[in-house]
Amino acid sequence: MATNIRKVVLGTLLLVASSAIILGSGQIDGAIPEWAPAVAALGMAAGALFVGTSNGARPV
């Protein structure tokens, strides 16, 4: 089955960047705005969606 490489790369980048923002917000108080982890959580959801639907078959 063919995998859409663009979706996998974009999804992986979103997951990694969003995870770094969420984990970094707990380590560095005040340096990251309060709304950034909320946006990062949406980015993680979008990244998981891109990776999950990158295959040509029906997504689970």
C-alpha positions as CSV (number, residue, x, y, z in Angstrom):
1,M,0.0,0.0,0.0
2,A,1.2,3.5,-0.8
3,T,1.9,5.8,2.1
4,N,1.6,9.6,1.7
5,I,5.0,10.7,2.8
6,R,4.0,14.3,3.1
7,K,1.3,13.5,5.7
8,V,3.8,11.4,7.7
9,V,6.5,14.0,7.7
10,L,4.0,16.8,8.5
11,G,2.3,14.8,11.2
12,T,5.7,13.8,12.8
13,L,6.9,17.4,12.8
14,L,3.6,18.5,14.4
15,L,3.9,15.8,17.1
16,V,7.5,16.5,17.9
17,A,7.1,20.3,18.0
18,S,3.9,20.2,20.0
19,S,5.3,17.7,22.5
20,A,8.4,20.0,23.0
21,I,6.1,23.0,23.7
22,I,4.0,21.1,26.2
23,L,7.0,19.6,28.0
24,G,8.9,22.9,27.8
25,S,6.0,24.8,29.4
26,G,6.3,22.7,32.5
27,Q,10.1,23.2,32.8
28,I,10.3,27.0,32.0
29,D,7.7,29.1,33.9
30,G,6.8,32.4,32.3
31,A,8.9,32.0,29.2
32,I,6.1,30.3,27.2
33,P,2.7,32.0,27.0
34,E,-0.2,30.3,28.7
35,W,-2.1,29.7,25.5
36,A,0.8,27.9,23.8
37,P,0.3,24.5,25.4
38,A,-3.4,24.6,24.5
39,V,-2.5,25.2,20.8
40,A,0.2,22.5,21.1
41,A,-2.4,20.0,22.2
42,L,-4.4,20.8,19.1
43,G,-1.2,20.4,17.1
44,M,-0.7,16.9,18.6
45,A,-4.2,16.0,17.6
46,A,-3.7,17.2,14.1
47,G,-0.3,15.4,13.8
48,A,-1.8,12.1,15.0
49,L,-4.6,12.6,12.4
50,F,-2.1,13.2,9.6
51,V,-0.1,10.1,10.5
52,G,-3.2,8.0,11.0
53,T,-4.7,8.9,7.7
54,S,-1.4,8.8,5.7
55,N,-2.1,5.3,4.4
56,G,-4.4,4.8,1.4
57,A,-6.5,2.3,3.3
58,R,-9.5,3.1,5.5
59,P,-8.3,4.7,8.8
60,V,-9.1,3.0,12.0
